[in-house]
Amino acid sequence: MKDKIIANAKEDLPLYFQDFNTFWNKSVAEMTDDELYTTYRSSLVFKNWKVSLNSIDIKNLDLIFDELFEDINASFFLALLGLYRSAHMHMRSSIELSFQLLYFLHHPIEYKLWLQGDFVIKFDKLQEYFNNHPNFETDIRPLIQNIFKNWKTFSKHIHGESPIFFQCEKDVRKTSSFSRKDFGIWKSNFEKNVYYLNKLFLLFFKKDFNRIPEASRNILTSLLEEDEKTIMNA
């Protein structure tokens, strides 16, 4: 039986790869230049936050930044393969890691314990913590609420709270072809998720913002709405 399964696997794996490659190419072909610009720009956010904080000598949290970059990239690449449920799971992880990163910045002891697997903080506690954090000069609660709303939505994909969150129920899986509807839902959630998290970081590091490289500042502020551009002014 083992030999038969191995033989089948060696026949099937190239076929799976061909299917993935075909779907990837179709997804890329279907994306407009504007869609490619906004989605790929979003994938660069945490890479630029790492560069930015490194430039002001904050380097001890690179491990989390690297994982955040992996989460956002994984969501982007999985979406190009039509694996939208998994893509949403990585977005929930990006929210949790973002909150933990900012928390650990001012909690080095807890960070050391967390590195050893000996510290856990619940998401609701992190919400309370940031709602009252002195780094924020304005009322942060509406932004936190929007991030939490996304977190709850993305959690539905993890827990399979309804068939509408199943991969097998999506048009892309039923037809084995690119679905503008499925892609559009993911793209909207992806860009909103990165927009909210980036805005959280911008407001948190507002006092240090002019110290970071101009190229990164330009990318990070480019995600803001036009009427929000002034929030980073001193």
C-alpha positions in Angstrom: 0.0 0.0 0.0 2.8 2.4 0.9 4.5 2.0 -2.5 1.1 2.6 -4.3 0.5 5.8 -2.3 4.0 7.1 -3.0 3.5 6.4 -6.7 0.2 8.2 -6.7 1.7 11.1 -4.9 4.5 11.5 -7.4 1.9 11.5 -10.2 -0.5 13.9 -8.4 1.9 16.6 -7.0 2.9 17.9 -10.4 -0.8 18.2 -11.3 -1.5 20.1 -8.2 1.4 22.4 -8.9 0.1 22.9 -12.5 -3.4 23.8 -11.1 -1.8 26.3 -8.6 0.3 27.8 -11.3 -2.6 28.2 -13.7 -4.8 29.8 -11.0 -2.0 32.2 -9.9 -1.4 33.4 -13.4 -5.2 33.9 -13.9 -5.4 35.9 -10.7 -2.5 38.1 -11.7 -4.0 38.6 -15.2 -7.4 39.6 -13.7 -5.9 42.2 -11.4 -5.9 45.8 -12.6 -2.8 47.9 -12.2 -4.7 49.9 -9.5 -5.5 46.7 -7.6 -1.9 45.5 -7.9 -0.7 48.8 -6.6 -2.9 48.9 -3.6 -2.5 45.3 -2.6 1.2 45.1 -3.1 1.7 48.4 -1.3 -0.2 47.0 1.7 2.2 44.0 1.7 5.1 46.3 2.2 3.8 48.1 5.3 5.4 46.0 8.1 8.6 45.6 6.2 8.8 49.4 6.2 7.8 49.6 9.9 10.7 47.3 10.7 13.1 49.5 8.8 11.7 52.6 10.4 12.0 51.4 14.0 15.4 49.9 13.3 16.5 53.4 12.2 15.6 54.8 15.7 17.3 51.9 17.5 14.3 49.7 18.2 15.5 46.3 17.0 14.5 43.9 19.8 11.1 43.3 18.2 12.3 42.3 14.8 11.1 38.7 15.3 7.5 39.9 15.5 7.9 42.3 12.6 9.3 39.4 10.5 6.3 37.3 11.4 3.9 40.1 10.6 5.5 40.5 7.2 5.0 36.7 6.7 1.4 36.9 7.7 0.6 39.7 5.3 2.6 38.2 2.5 1.0 34.8 3.1 -2.5 36.4 2.9 -1.6 38.1 -0.4 0.0 35.0 -2.0 -2.8 32.6 -0.8 -5.4 34.9 -2.3 -3.6 34.7 -5.6 -4.0 30.9 -5.3 -7.7 31.3 -4.5 -7.3 30.1 -0.9 -9.3 32.9 0.6 -10.2 31.2 3.9 -6.5 30.6 4.8 -5.8 34.2 3.6 -8.2 35.5 6.2 -6.7 33.4 8.9 -3.4 35.1 8.4 -5.0 38.5 8.7 -6.4 37.7 12.1 -2.9 36.7 13.2 -1.5 40.0 11.9 -3.9 41.9 14.2 -2.9 39.9 17.3 0.8 40.2 16.6 0.5 44.0 15.9 -1.1 44.5 19.3 1.4 42.3 21.1 4.4 44.0 19.4 3.3 47.5 20.6 2.5 46.1 24.1 5.9 44.4 24.4 7.7 47.6 23.4 7.0 48.9 26.9 6.9 45.6 28.7 10.4 44.0 28.3 9.9 41.5 31.2 6.7 40.1 29.7 8.4 40.0 26.3 11.2 37.8 27.7 8.7 35.5 29.3 6.7 35.4 26.0 9.8 34.4 24.1 10.1 31.4 26.4 6.4 30.6 26.0 5.6 31.6 29.6 3.4 34.7 28.9 0.0 35.1 27.3 -2.2 38.2 27.2 -5.8 38.1 26.0 -6.9 40.3 23.1 -9.6 42.0 25.2 -6.9 43.1 27.7 -4.8 44.5 24.9 -7.8 46.5 23.8 -8.2 48.0 27.2 -4.5 48.8 27.4 -4.4 50.7 24.1 -7.6 52.6 24.7 -5.8 54.3 27.6 -2.3 54.4 26.3 -0.6 57.9 26.7 1.2 57.6 23.3 -2.1 58.4 21.6 -2.9 62.1 21.6 -6.5 61.5 20.3 -9.4 59.2 21.1 -8.2 55.8 19.8 -11.3 53.9 20.7 -13.1 54.1 17.3 -10.0 52.8 15.5 -9.6 50.0 18.1 -13.2 49.1 17.6 -12.8 48.8 13.8 -9.7 46.6 14.3 -11.6 44.4 16.8 -14.5 44.2 14.3 -12.1 42.8 11.7 -10.6 40.5 14.2 -14.0 39.0 14.9 -14.8 38.6 11.2 -11.5 36.9 10.5 -12.1 34.6 13.5 -15.2 33.3 11.8 -13.0 31.8 9.1 -10.8 30.0 11.7 -13.8 28.6 13.6 -15.9 27.9 10.6 -18.9 29.6 12.2 -21.0 29.3 9.0 -20.5 27.5 5.6 -20.2 31.0 4.1 -16.7 31.0 5.7 -15.8 27.6 4.3 -13.3 27.4 1.4 -15.4 24.7 -0.3 -18.4 27.0 -0.5 -16.7 29.8 -2.4 -17.3 30.2 -6.1 -13.6 29.8 -6.8 -13.7 26.2 -5.3 -16.9 25.3 -7.0 -15.8 26.4 -10.4 -12.0 25.9 -10.1 -11.6 29.4 -11.7 -10.9 32.9 -10.7 -13.9 34.6 -9.0 -14.1 38.4 -9.0 -16.5 38.2 -6.1 -14.3 36.1 -3.9 -11.2 38.1 -4.8 -13.1 41.4 -4.1 -14.2 40.3 -0.6 -10.6 39.3 0.3 -9.1 42.5 -1.2 -11.5 44.7 0.7 -10.8 43.0 4.0 -7.0 42.8 3.3 -6.7 46.5 2.5 -8.9 47.6 5.5 -6.9 45.4 7.8 -3.6 46.8 6.8 -5.0 50.4 6.7 -6.2 50.2 10.3 -3.1 48.5 11.7 -0.8 51.0 9.9 -2.9 53.9 11.2 -2.5 52.4 14.7 1.3 52.3 14.3 1.4 55.8 12.9 -0.5 57.3 15.8 1.5 55.3 18.3 4.9 56.4 16.9 3.7 59.9 16.0 6.4 61.7 18.1 9.2 59.7 16.4 7.8 59.8 12.9 10.0 62.5 11.6 13.1 60.6 12.7 12.4 57.6 10.4 13.6 57.4 6.7 11.6 59.5 4.3 11.0 56.7 1.8 9.3 54.6 4.5 7.4 57.7 5.8 6.0 58.2 2.2 4.9 54.6 1.9 3.3 54.5 5.3 1.4 57.8 5.0 0.3 56.9 1.4 -2.2 54.5 2.9 -4.0 57.3 4.8 -7.2 58.9 3.3 -6.6 62.3 1.9 -8.5 64.0 4.7 -6.2 62.2 7.2 -2.9 63.4 5.9 -2.6 66.0 8.6 -2.8 63.6 11.5 1.0 63.2 11.4 1.7 66.9 11.6 3.4 67.9 14.8 
